[in-house]
């Protein structure tokens, strides 16, 4: 009986681990999809890359696509982020 309980415990631990991995993948997919939409990129290939090679590869793919995309918005930076105000 004790051996069966140990097997059940191991199975339960594996199930919890699988559920945690699934939730982590869902969170990463949401993040990647949101970023791809913001950059004007097709989400399908990026989600596929996430599933096949992982989060870093998906981000690399987006960065490469964003660097070569003419639709990517360019954000201009000023040297002074806040306008100076004079209080006289």
Helices and strands as residue ranges (DSSP letters): H 2-39, H 43-53, H 55-68
